[in-house]
């Protein structure tokens, strides 16, 4: 059964336009039934005619009202378009700028040879495997800084923000996760020597879903006068049976920067 939709734009105060579909009209199947009514007995013809009138009334009530452009302009609330510029008390950390597309590749100098894979990538991994991510917080730090985009992965943090460390540790000898039941001690070691204990928690905390993942996490509020630049932290794990390991983020260095977490002003 084919139904013809009537689409109407609805203004959303958050700045987006929602498309609301209201279904009206008479389907092709109903129209064919209307053509067959001519050949049916009079009483049935009367019945379907009444039903058609009732359906038309319902459709008219559900469809958007017909207004002139002038009336529509008067009825629409005069609200200003939301500004995409950061407010005076917010700092734009990451943005995007539209420009012309790059020209298609045509000839040019020969490509350099591919980089050889270091031999260490083919060696056994262990005794632990780490998956680590740094994120923005969901609430304010002790210094009153709240991220405009909460709980997203980031490698750049402003002074005064809270940096969240979330990680998973796998014991390669057993193939199991290191959890709170193993009696292990996990901590984040900051560049200036401070150590922050990690806790075993469900992702999302109070807002977690029933099937959210469980991981280790820790957080630290960056002082407003903390040194700018690379933030070379480490994660240390010590198991109950005496095994230890330290995770150090891999570094890719360029002429002006590196791939470590960065603290900006």
C-alpha positions as CSV (number, residue, x, y, z in Angstrom):
1,X,0.0,0.0,0.0
2,X,1.6,3.3,-1.1
3,X,0.9,6.3,1.0
4,X,1.8,9.8,-0.1
5,X,3.7,11.7,2.6
6,X,3.2,15.4,3.4
7,X,6.5,16.8,4.7
8,X,6.7,19.8,7.0
9,X,9.8,21.6,8.4
10,X,9.7,22.2,12.1
11,X,12.1,24.7,13.7
12,X,14.2,23.3,16.5
13,X,15.5,25.9,19.1
14,X,18.8,23.9,19.3
15,X,19.6,25.1,15.8
16,X,18.7,22.1,13.6
17,X,15.7,21.5,11.4
18,X,13.7,18.4,12.0
19,X,11.7,16.9,9.2
20,X,8.3,15.6,10.4
21,X,6.4,13.4,8.1
22,X,2.6,13.4,8.3
23,X,0.9,10.8,6.2
24,X,-2.2,12.0,4.3
25,X,-3.8,11.5,1.0
26,X,-5.5,8.4,-0.4
27,X,-3.5,5.4,-1.5
28,X,-3.5,4.0,-5.1
29,X,-5.3,0.9,-3.7
30,X,-8.1,3.0,-2.2
31,X,-8.4,5.0,-5.5
32,X,-8.8,1.7,-7.4
33,X,-11.5,0.7,-4.9
34,X,-13.2,4.0,-5.6
35,X,-13.4,3.2,-9.3
36,X,-14.9,-0.2,-8.5
37,X,-17.6,1.3,-6.4
38,X,-19.5,2.5,-9.4
39,X,-20.3,-1.1,-10.3
40,X,-21.5,-2.1,-6.8
41,X,-25.0,-2.0,-5.4
42,X,-26.4,1.3,-4.4
43,X,-26.4,0.6,-0.6
44,X,-22.7,-0.3,-0.7
45,X,-22.0,2.7,-2.9
46,X,-23.7,4.9,-0.3
47,X,-21.7,3.3,2.5
48,X,-18.3,3.8,0.8
49,X,-19.2,7.3,-0.2
50,X,-19.8,8.2,3.4
51,X,-16.6,6.5,4.4
52,X,-14.7,8.5,1.8
53,X,-16.2,11.7,3.1
54,X,-15.1,10.8,6.7
55,X,-11.6,9.9,5.5
56,X,-11.3,13.2,3.7
57,X,-12.3,15.0,6.9
58,X,-9.7,13.2,8.9
59,X,-7.0,13.9,6.3
60,X,-7.8,17.6,6.2
61,X,-7.5,17.7,10.0
62,X,-4.1,16.0,10.0
63,X,-2.6,18.0,7.1
64,X,-0.9,21.3,7.7
65,X,-3.1,24.3,7.4
66,X,-2.9,26.4,4.2
67,X,-1.5,29.8,4.9
68,X,-0.1,32.5,2.7
69,X,3.6,33.4,2.9
70,X,2.7,36.6,4.7
71,X,0.7,34.9,7.3
72,X,3.4,32.2,7.7
73,X,6.0,34.9,8.4
74,X,3.7,36.5,11.0
75,X,3.1,33.2,12.7
76,X,6.7,32.0,12.8
77,X,8.5,33.2,16.0
78,X,11.2,35.7,15.3
79,X,14.2,34.0,16.8
80,X,17.8,34.7,16.0
81,X,19.9,31.9,14.3
82,X,22.2,30.2,16.8
83,X,25.7,31.4,16.6
84,X,28.5,29.0,15.9
85,X,31.1,31.3,17.4
86,X,32.5,30.4,20.8
87,X,31.3,32.5,23.6
88,X,33.6,34.8,25.6
89,X,34.1,32.2,28.4
90,X,34.7,29.2,26.0
91,X,37.8,28.4,24.0
92,X,37.6,26.7,20.6
93,X,40.1,23.7,20.9
94,X,39.3,22.0,17.6
95,X,37.6,23.4,14.5
96,X,37.3,22.8,10.8
97,X,37.6,25.2,7.8
98,X,36.2,24.6,4.4
99,X,38.5,25.3,1.4
100,X,38.9,24.3,-2.2
101,X,39.4,20.6,-2.9
102,X,42.9,19.6,-3.7
103,X,43.8,19.1,-7.3
104,X,43.8,15.6,-8.7
105,X,47.1,13.7,-8.6
106,X,48.8,13.6,-11.9
107,X,52.4,12.4,-12.3
108,X,54.7,14.3,-10.1
109,X,57.9,13.1,-8.4
110,X,58.3,9.4,-7.7
111,X,56.9,8.1,-4.4
112,X,59.4,7.3,-1.7
113,X,60.0,3.7,-0.8
114,X,57.7,2.3,1.9
115,X,59.0,2.3,5.5
116,X,60.2,-1.0,6.7
117,X,58.4,-2.5,9.7
118,X,60.5,-2.4,12.9
119,X,61.5,-5.9,14.1
120,X,60.0,-5.2,17.5
121,X,56.5,-5.4,15.9
122,X,57.1,-9.1,15.3
123,X,58.3,-9.9,18.8
124,X,56.0,-11.4,21.5
125,X,53.9,-8.9,23.5
126,X,53.9,-9.0,27.2
127,X,53.7,-9.6,30.0
128,X,50.8,-7.1,29.6
129,X,48.9,-5.5,26.8
130,X,47.5,-2.0,27.3
131,X,44.7,-0.1,25.6
132,X,44.8,3.5,26.7
133,X,42.8,6.6,25.9
134,X,42.6,10.2,27.3
135,X,39.3,12.0,27.4
136,X,37.6,15.2,28.4
137,X,35.5,15.1,31.6
138,X,31.8,15.2,32.0
139,X,31.8,17.9,34.7
140,X,33.9,20.8,35.9
141,X,37.4,20.5,37.3
142,X,38.3,21.9,40.8
143,X,39.3,25.0,38.9
144,X,35.9,25.5,37.4
145,X,36.7,24.5,33.8
146,X,34.0,22.4,32.0
147,X,34.6,21.0,28.5
148,X,32.2,22.1,25.8
149,X,32.4,18.6,24.4
150,X,32.2,16.2,27.4
151,X,33.6,12.6,27.4
152,X,35.3,12.5,24.0
153,X,38.8,11.3,23.2
154,X,41.3,14.1,23.0
155,X,45.0,14.6,22.9
156,X,44.8,18.4,23.7
157,X,43.8,19.8,27.1
158,X,43.7,23.4,28.3
159,X,45.2,24.5,31.6
160,X,42.6,24.1,34.3
161,X,40.7,21.2,32.6
162,X,40.3,17.7,34.0
163,X,42.1,15.0,32.0
164,X,40.5,11.5,32.2
165,X,42.7,8.4,31.7
166,X,40.8,5.3,30.7
167,X,42.5,2.0,30.0
168,X,42.3,-1.7,29.8
169,X,45.1,-4.2,30.7
170,X,45.3,-7.7,29.4
171,X,47.6,-10.4,30.9
172,X,49.2,-12.1,27.9
173,X,50.2,-15.2,29.9
174,X,46.6,-16.0,30.7
175,X,44.7,-14.1,28.0
176,X,42.5,-12.5,30.6
177,X,41.8,-8.9,31.7
178,X,43.5,-7.6,34.8
179,X,40.5,-6.6,37.0
180,X,39.8,-5.6,40.6
181,X,39.7,-9.3,41.6
182,X,43.4,-9.9,40.8
183,X,44.7,-7.8,43.6
184,X,46.7,-5.7,41.1
185,X,47.7,-2.1,41.7
186,X,47.4,0.3,38.8
187,X,48.3,4.0,38.8
188,X,49.0,6.9,36.5
189,X,52.4,8.4,36.9
190,X,52.4,12.1,35.9
191,X,55.5,13.9,34.4
192,X,56.2,15.8,37.6
193,X,56.3,12.6,39.6
194,X,52.8,12.7,41.2
195,X,51.0,9.3,41.2
196,X,47.2,9.0,40.8
197,X,45.6,5.6,41.7
198,X,43.3,4.0,39.1
199,X,40.0,2.4,39.9
200,X,38.0,-0.4,38.3
201,X,34.7,1.1,37.1
202,X,32.0,0.9,34.5
203,X,32.2,3.3,31.5
204,X,29.7,6.1,32.0
205,X,29.6,5.9,35.8
206,X,26.1,6.8,37.0
207,X,24.9,7.2,33.4
208,X,26.2,3.8,32.3
209,X,24.1,1.4,30.3
210,X,23.6,-2.2,31.5
211,X,26.0,-3.5,28.8
212,X,28.7,-0.8,29.2
213,X,32.2,-2.0,29.4
214,X,34.3,-2.1,32.6
215,X,37.7,-0.5,32.5
216,X,40.3,1.1,34.7
217,X,40.2,4.9,34.9
218,X,41.7,7.8,36.7
219,X,41.6,11.6,36.4
220,X,43.7,14.6,37.2
221,X,42.9,18.4,37.2
222,X,45.5,20.4,35.4
223,X,46.7,23.4,37.5
224,X,46.2,26.8,35.7
225,X,50.0,27.4,35.9
226,X,51.1,23.9,34.7
227,X,53.9,23.9,32.1
228,X,52.7,24.0,28.5
229,X,53.7,21.4,25.9
230,X,54.0,17.7,25.8
231,X,52.5,15.7,28.7
232,X,54.6,12.5,29.1
233,X,52.6,10.3,31.5
234,X,53.0,6.6,32.2
235,X,50.8,3.8,33.5
236,X,52.3,1.3,36.0
237,X,50.8,-2.1,36.9
238,X,51.9,-4.4,39.7
239,X,50.3,-7.8,40.2
240,X,49.9,-9.8,43.4
241,X,52.5,-12.3,42.2
242,X,55.2,-9.7,41.8
243,X,55.0,-9.0,38.1
244,X,55.3,-5.3,37.0
245,X,55.0,-3.4,33.8
246,X,54.9,0.2,32.7
247,X,53.0,1.6,29.7
248,X,54.7,4.6,28.0
249,X,52.7,6.3,25.2
250,X,54.5,5.9,21.8
251,X,56.0,9.1,20.4
252,X,56.0,10.3,16.9
253,X,58.1,13.4,16.6
254,X,58.0,16.1,13.9
255,X,60.1,19.3,13.6
256,X,57.6,21.4,15.6
257,X,55.6,18.9,17.7
258,X,55.1,15.3,18.7
259,X,52.2,12.9,19.2
260,X,52.1,13.1,23.0
261,X,49.2,14.6,24.9
262,X,49.6,18.4,24.9
263,X,48.7,21.1,27.4
264,X,47.7,24.4,26.0
265,X,47.0,27.8,27.5
